[in-house]
Amino acid sequence: MPVAKIDKKGRILLPKEIRDKMNIKPGEEFLVADVDENAVILKRIDVRKMLEDLIEKAKSIDLENLEREIEEEGNRIARRRYKISD
């Protein structure tokens, strides 16, 4: 198992064999999650692809229906909070 060291700026260089095996290129982005005090997980992400997917999904949203649902939910919460009956 390859070993990596952290430098003074907090950077970790992934070993070449891992970069080659996973076809990791300079500039790629990763999410970093701490599992516990001795372990982290790196997950490769493609921010551009994520944004493109979100934009595509947003195109199919019915804004009038969304506005109506938001208003209904707001009214429901207000009725419950201020103990107003229907």
N, C-alpha and C positions, 0 to 999 in steps of 0.2 A: 504494500500500500504506500503510495507516494506521500511525502511530507511537504507541507508548505509553511513558510514563516511569514509573520506579519512584520511590516516595516514601521519606521517611526511615524509615518503618516497614516497608519492603520490599514494599509493596502496588503492584500494577499495575492501572490502570484500563483495561479493555478498551474500545476505541473503540465509540461508540454504534452505528455502522453494522454492526459485527460482532455486537454484542449483539442488535440488531434482526434481522439476517439469520439468526442461529442461535437466535433466541427464548430468549435466556439471561435468566433472572430472578434478582433478588437472593436470596441464600441458597443457590443451587445450588453443588454441590461439584465439584471437579476434581482429578484425579490430576496430579501434576507429575513429569515425568521429564526428567533432564538427558541430552541427547544427546552433547554435548561441552562444552567450556568456553565456547562462544558460542551454544549453542542449547538450548532446552527445549521440551518438548511438553506441552500441556494436553489432558487427556481428560476430558470431562464424565462424571460418574458419578452414579448414583442409589443412595445407600447403602440407603435403605429398600427399594427393589426388590431389591437384591442380597441383603439379609437375608431378605426374603420368599421369594426363590428358594431360598436355602440351607435355610430351615426346611422348605419343601415337599420338597426333595430328601432331607432328613434323615428325613422321615416314612417313606420307603420303604426305609430301611436295616434289614436283618435283624441286630439286635444280637447274637444268639447266634452267627450265622455270622461276624460281624465279630470277636467275642471269640475264637472258635476260630481264625480266620486270624491274629490277633495272637499268640496263644499258639504256633501252629505256626511263625510267622516268628521269634519270640523263641527258640524251641528250636533252629531251624536256625542262627541266628546264634551261639548259645552253643556248639553242636556244632562249628561251624567255628572259632570263636575259641579254644576249649579243646581242639581236635583230638580230639573224641569221635566215634567211628564209630557208625553207626546200629545 
